[in-house]
Amino acid sequence: MSAISAFSFRLAGTFILLSLFATTPLAAQETTSKMKGLQLSNEEPIQIESDKLEIKDPESKAIFTGNVKVVQGTTTLQAGSMVVYYKKGGGAISSGNADIDRIEVDKKVFLQSGTQQATADSGEFNMTAQTLVLKGKQVVLSEGKNVFTGCQLNVQMDTGEAQLEACGGRVQIQLDPKSQKTN
């Protein structure tokens, strides 16, 4: 990633990474990762609430504004605004059968899935590529007292692989030793 310092991490249940950091400096550390909590399901209903909804079928988009809240199973997304872009000829939002291309969220994004939480300024879900990108001055990913901070979080939703970038600075991590699994 050239000038951008990046850190990948595994989130298969908790952020138990203390042993990885014991011998390797954080700035040079890079590992593969999983974020099982941020995988999407097509089998559970989706509930969307907002102060306003504007459907623009000729432009193949729906604009949700004001206190947007989306819930599917154990996953909750909140933002100030959300724009859903759907493929032309792929149905319509109003009938519930739209073929969604991508979703953009903005204005204080909060994402919670199970015990994992992420906050950012903005984000984009690309449904075709199955990717999630959260961006902001400070993107914070946490589970319990374990906290990861950077400026961009990239998640491959179908595999759960994730990468947190520092964007010129350094990724910061705070780990709670009490969260470590005992044998």
C-alpha positions, -999 to +999 in steps of 0.1 A: +000+000+000+030+023-005+028+054+016-004+044+033+003+025+065-022-004+067-031-031+092-052-061+086-068-080+115-088-111+123-121-106+140-135-141+143-151-134+176-128-112+196-098-090+190-073-114+206-041-103+189-017-097+219+006-125+209+010-111+174+022-078+187+046-092+213+075-096+188+066-074+158+063-036+156+027-025+149+036-003+119+051-033+101+025-058+111+001-072+085-021-103+089-051-118+071-084-111+087-120-121+091-151-100+101-178-126+102-202-101+117-203-079+086-215-105+062-249-098+046-278-121+044-304-123+017-327-145+038-337-120+066-361-091+061-347-056+061-364-028+081-356+008+070-367+040+089-360+076+080-375+111+083-379+113+046-378+090+015-376+102-021-378+076-048-363+086-082-371+056-104-359+074-136-325+078-119-327+043-103-322+056-068-339+060-035-328+088-011-334+083+027-327+114+048-328+122+085-322+096+112-318+067+089-319+033+106-316+000+088-320-033+106-314-068+093-311-096+118-283-087+143-270-059+120-280-023+125-269+007+103-275+043+113-267+074+093-279+109+086-285+100+049-285+069+027-288+067-011-297+033-026-287+029-063-303+001-081-297-014-116-320-001-144-345-028-153-338-046-121-371-039-103-380-009-081-375+000-045-413+006-040-421-029-050-394-044-028-377-063-057-349-038-067-316-052-078-294-030-057-260-019-071-246+001-042-256+020-011-239+052+000-243+064+036-232+097+051-233+120+081-222+101+112-223+064+102-228+038+129-227+001+121-233-027+146-232-064+139-234-087+168-208-075+193-188-055+168-193-018+161-178+007+136-182+044+133-172+066+103-181+098+085-193+080+053-194+046+037-203+027+006-216-009+002-209-022-033-234-051-036-219-064-069-183-065-056-195-074-021-174-047-005-179-023+023-157+009+026-160+031+057-141+064+056-136+094+079-112+115+099-114+087+125-129+053+117-133+034+149-139-004+150-145-019+184-156-050+202-160-046+240-129-027+253-108-037+222-106-006+198-090-002+164-087+033+149-077+044+114-093+065+086-105+038+062-119+003+068-122-020+038-143-052+042-148-080+016-183-090+028-185-124+012-152-136+029-151-113+059-116-102+051-109-067+064-081-041+063-078-009+083-058+020+068-041+049+086-040+073+056-006+089+063-006+084+101-006+052+120-033+027+129-040+028+167-051-003+186-061-007+222-065-043+234-080-055+267-059-083+281-090-096+299-106-105+265-079-131+258-092-166+256-079-189+283-071-226+276 
